[in-house]
Amino acid sequence: GFFEALSVKTKQLVDGLNGAAQAAGVPLVGDCEGGMFGFFFADALPQNYGAVMATDKERFNRFFHAMLDLGVYFAPALYEAGFVSAAHTQADIAATVAAAAAAFAA
């Protein structure tokens, strides 16, 4: 059940990020597989490098730094994957989503 539980946690994070962005009117799309996730400031999930590079890089940079200021550390490049681990708790996921909601609102 380890990988199933990890997948559920990762999906909760991505769904939370997507929901917080949507509530703030911010175009964001995220996806995950297992413990790996990614998100882009775009209306649709990019399917290749060119599409990734066409996403809103400036918004990603602002979000990345806002999250750092709130104590949440994502990968620093818009094309890098993030990872949820067994050490991450439900409280960590909730705190990350709450920080993202605050960053989107700013």
C-alpha positions in Angstrom: 0.0 0.0 0.0 3.0 2.4 0.1 2.9 3.5 -3.5 -0.9 3.8 -3.5 -0.8 6.0 -0.4 2.0 8.1 -1.9 0.0 8.5 -5.1 -3.1 9.7 -3.1 -1.0 12.2 -1.2 0.6 13.6 -4.4 -2.8 13.8 -6.1 -4.2 15.7 -3.1 -1.3 18.2 -3.4 -1.9 18.7 -7.2 -5.7 18.9 -6.8 -5.2 21.4 -4.0 -2.8 23.6 -6.1 -5.2 23.4 -9.0 -8.2 24.4 -6.8 -6.3 27.3 -5.1 -5.3 28.7 -8.5 -8.8 28.3 -9.9 -10.3 30.1 -6.9 -7.9 33.0 -7.5 -8.5 33.1 -11.2 -5.0 32.0 -12.0 -4.4 29.7 -15.0 -2.6 26.7 -13.6 -2.6 23.1 -14.7 -0.9 20.3 -12.8 -0.5 16.6 -13.1 1.1 13.8 -11.2 2.1 10.2 -11.3 3.0 8.3 -8.2 5.0 10.6 -6.0 6.1 12.9 -8.9 4.2 16.0 -9.9 4.5 19.1 -12.0 2.5 22.3 -12.7 2.5 25.0 -15.3 0.9 28.4 -15.5 -1.1 27.6 -18.6 -4.6 26.7 -19.7 -3.6 23.2 -20.8 -1.0 20.7 -19.8 2.1 21.1 -22.1 3.0 18.0 -24.0 6.5 18.9 -25.2 9.4 21.2 -24.4 8.2 24.0 -26.8 4.8 24.1 -25.1 6.5 24.2 -21.7 8.6 27.1 -22.8 5.4 28.9 -24.0 3.9 28.8 -20.5 4.0 31.9 -18.2 7.6 31.9 -17.0 7.4 35.2 -15.2 4.3 34.1 -13.2 6.2 30.9 -12.3 9.1 32.9 -11.0 6.9 35.2 -8.9 5.1 32.1 -7.5 8.3 30.3 -6.8 9.7 33.2 -4.8 6.4 33.8 -3.0 6.4 30.2 -1.9 10.0 30.4 -0.8 9.0 33.4 1.4 6.2 31.3 2.8 8.6 28.4 3.6 7.7 26.1 0.7 10.5 24.9 -1.5 9.6 23.8 -5.1 12.0 23.0 -7.8 13.4 26.4 -9.2 12.7 25.8 -12.9 9.3 25.5 -14.5 10.2 22.3 -16.3 11.4 20.4 -13.3 9.4 17.8 -11.5 8.5 17.9 -7.8 8.3 14.9 -5.5 6.2 14.0 -2.5 7.8 11.6 -0.1 6.6 9.3 2.7 7.9 11.9 5.1 5.3 14.5 3.9 2.2 14.5 6.1 -1.4 15.5 5.4 -0.6 18.7 7.4 2.4 19.4 5.1 0.1 19.0 2.0 -2.6 21.3 3.6 0.1 23.9 4.6 1.5 23.9 1.0 -2.0 24.4 -0.5 -2.7 27.2 2.0 0.6 28.9 1.1 -0.2 28.5 -2.6 -3.6 30.1 -2.0 -1.9 33.0 -0.3 0.7 33.4 -3.1 -2.0 33.3 -5.8 -4.0 36.0 -4.0 -1.0 38.3 -3.7 
